[in-house]
Amino acid sequence: MTSSTRSTGRARPLVAVPAVPVTATIRLPGGPIEYVVRRSRRSRRLRVTIDPLEGVVVSLPPATRRGWARPESLVESFLREREAWLRRHLTTHARQRAELAARGGLEDGAAIRFRGELHRLRVVPAAEGSRERRSRIAREAGEEEDEIVVRLAPGDRRDIRDVLVDWLRERARLAIGREIERHAAALRVEPEAITIRDPKTRWGSASKEGRLSVSWRLVLAPPQALETVVIHELAHLRVFGHGPRFWALVASRRADHVEWRRWLHAHSLELHGALGSM
């Protein structure tokens, strides 16, 4: 369900906001800005974030909570005060999308990031008469830059994106497994299960039952960033929450974790937009 502002420039009332996100628009001096409204029982106050996939996201407590039934004037005032901040980040995202598009998508000769480094993508058609049913991918050294070479098989019904995602998922599974082996014993934890997924809002998660979930897209980032996320989730198996004890535990295994968390934040749109995902 979506809604938008009228030409009066005031945000449409959010009295009966349903559980699903609602899209709205506010007209500001610099032009209109669209935003997504989310209601959450976990929210205690109004919060605005710039999401690489959804853009401006306004998070609010449930309408049933005292004082939050009609937050439209508060939302409008909050956004107006932060117009410069919003536009700065939206401009950065627009530039990053343009840079990503300029890399050539998934065409032969495009640029694709792997383990933090840009590689040239080479798509090699199947040899005439070939009966192979599974496409093959290899990382090869080039004269000027490394390449990811996709050798298409005539019997493979997957498109180029799915072929690459399957290969990257397997590389991620191996890399994540290696980092867990390196750090789990030192942190005195033992995961019950590990899943490789593609979440949209976080790089990893840990449950109190000992289950870890990690994004395969971390294999696109530098190894240090992937390692930082693995350490972060392993540390949660000992300490839930993000207090001083938790961060001390993370720093005991990766003293520069802040640097790599910042790298992931700065490159979030790029990693989520890789392989035409946005």
Solvent accessible surface area in square Angstrom, and as a share of the most:
residue,aa,sasa,rsa
1,M,161,0.72
2,T,103,0.60
3,S,19,0.12
4,S,61,0.39
5,T,13,0.07
6,R,162,0.59
7,S,104,0.67
8,T,108,0.63
9,G,10,0.10
10,R,139,0.51
11,A,9,0.07
12,R,104,0.38
13,P,77,0.48
14,L,5,0.03
15,V,62,0.36
16,A,92,0.72
17,V,20,0.11
18,P,46,0.29
19,A,96,0.75
20,V,76,0.44
21,P,50,0.32
22,V,7,0.04
23,T,31,0.18
24,A,0,0.00
25,T,21,0.12
26,I,0,0.00
27,R,105,0.38
28,L,13,0.06
29,P,123,0.77
30,G,53,0.51
31,G,22,0.21
32,P,78,0.49
33,I,6,0.03
34,E,112,0.50
35,Y,1,0.01
36,V,18,0.11
37,V,0,0.00
38,R,90,0.33
39,R,31,0.11
40,S,35,0.22
41,R,197,0.72
42,R,203,0.74
43,S,18,0.12
44,R,166,0.61
45,R,153,0.56
46,L,11,0.06
47,R,125,0.46
48,V,19,0.11
49,T,40,0.23
50,I,27,0.14
51,D,22,0.11
52,P,18,0.11
53,L,59,0.29
54,E,69,0.31
55,G,15,0.15
56,V,1,0.01
57,V,9,0.05
58,V,0,0.00
59,S,20,0.13
60,L,0,0.00
61,P,0,0.00
62,P,23,0.14
63,A,31,0.24
64,T,132,0.77
65,R,77,0.28
66,R,233,0.85
67,G,72,0.69
68,W,36,0.13
69,A,48,0.37
70,R,144,0.53
71,P,5,0.03
72,E,23,0.10
73,S,67,0.43
74,L,86,0.43
75,V,1,0.00
76,E,15,0.07
77,S,51,0.33
78,F,46,0.19
79,L,1,0.01
80,R,94,0.34
81,E,128,0.57
82,R,85,0.31
83,E,27,0.12
84,A,79,0.61
85,W,83,0.29
86,L,0,0.00
87,R,70,0.25
88,R,138,0.50
89,H,59,0.26
90,L,52,0.26
91,T,87,0.51
92,T,40,0.23
93,H,25,0.11
94,A,58,0.45
95,R,125,0.46
96,Q,36,0.16
97,R,97,0.36
98,A,62,0.48
99,E,89,0.40
100,L,33,0.17
101,A,78,0.60
102,A,88,0.68
103,R,54,0.20
104,G,33,0.32
105,G,45,0.43
106,L,34,0.17
107,E,127,0.57
108,D,81,0.42
109,G,25,0.24
110,A,3,0.02
111,A,19,0.15
112,I,10,0.05
113,R,39,0.14
114,F,9,0.04
115,R,49,0.18
116,G,11,0.11
117,E,112,0.50
118,L,74,0.37
119,H,2,0.01
120,R,65,0.24
121,L,0,0.00
122,R,88,0.32
123,V,33,0.19
124,V,60,0.34
125,P,103,0.65
126,A,38,0.29
127,A,75,0.58
128,E,182,0.81
129,G,70,0.67
130,S,34,0.22
131,R,224,0.82
132,E,78,0.35
133,R,184,0.67
134,R,145,0.53
135,S,11,0.07
136,R,127,0.46
137,I,26,0.13
138,A,37,0.29
139,R,115,0.42
140,E,62,0.28
141,A,93,0.72
142,G,28,0.27
143,E,185,0.83
144,E,171,0.76
145,E,63,0.28
146,D,57,0.29
147,E,38,0.17
148,I,1,0.00
149,V,6,0.04
150,V,0,0.00
151,R,81,0.29
152,L,61,0.30
153,A,9,0.07
154,P,78,0.49
155,G,28,0.27
156,D,23,0.12
157,R,239,0.87
158,R,56,0.21
159,D,82,0.43
160,I,42,0.21
161,R,75,0.27
162,D,57,0.30
163,V,3,0.02
164,L,0,0.00
165,V,15,0.09
166,D,60,0.31
167,W,35,0.12
168,L,1,0.00
169,R,83,0.30
170,E,62,0.28
171,R,66,0.24
172,A,0,0.00
173,R,120,0.44
174,L,70,0.35
175,A,3,0.02
176,I,1,0.01
177,G,28,0.27
178,R,129,0.47
179,E,20,0.09
180,I,13,0.07
181,E,144,0.64
182,R,141,0.51
183,H,3,0.01
184,A,13,0.10
185,A,83,0.65
186,A,54,0.42
187,L,1,0.01
188,R,176,0.64
189,V,19,0.11
190,E,146,0.65
191,P,24,0.15
192,E,132,0.59
193,A,42,0.33
194,I,75,0.38
195,T,51,0.30
196,I,33,0.17
197,R,140,0.51
198,D,37,0.19
199,P,35,0.22
200,K,97,0.41
201,T,111,0.65
202,R,131,0.48
203,W,40,0.14
204,G,9,0.09
205,S,33,0.22
206,A,23,0.18
207,S,30,0.19
208,K,161,0.68
209,E,103,0.46
210,G,10,0.09
211,R,126,0.46
212,L,3,0.01
213,S,19,0.12
214,V,1,0.01
215,S,0,0.00
216,W,2,0.01
217,R,0,0.00
218,L,0,0.00
219,V,1,0.00
220,L,0,0.00
221,A,0,0.00
222,P,17,0.11
223,P,53,0.33
224,Q,61,0.27
225,A,0,0.00
226,L,1,0.01
227,E,9,0.04
228,T,1,0.00
229,V,10,0.06
230,V,1,0.00
231,I,0,0.00
232,H,30,0.13
233,E,10,0.05
234,L,0,0.00
235,A,0,0.00
236,H,16,0.07
237,L,38,0.19
238,R,74,0.27
239,V,17,0.10
240,F,89,0.37
241,G,39,0.38
242,H,106,0.47
243,G,32,0.31
244,P,121,0.76
245,R,153,0.56
246,F,0,0.00
247,W,65,0.23
248,A,64,0.50
249,L,24,0.12
250,V,0,0.00
251,A,40,0.31
252,S,76,0.49
253,R,85,0.31
254,R,49,0.18
255,A,93,0.72
256,D,50,0.26
257,H,14,0.06
258,V,60,0.34
259,E,96,0.43
260,W,31,0.11
261,R,87,0.32
262,R,171,0.63
263,W,47,0.17
264,L,4,0.02
265,H,147,0.66
266,A,52,0.41
267,H,49,0.22
268,S,18,0.12
269,L,3,0.01
270,E,16,0.07
271,L,1,0.00
272,H,8,0.03
273,G,5,0.05
274,A,13,0.10
275,L,9,0.04
276,G,64,0.62
277,S,34,0.22
278,M,92,0.41
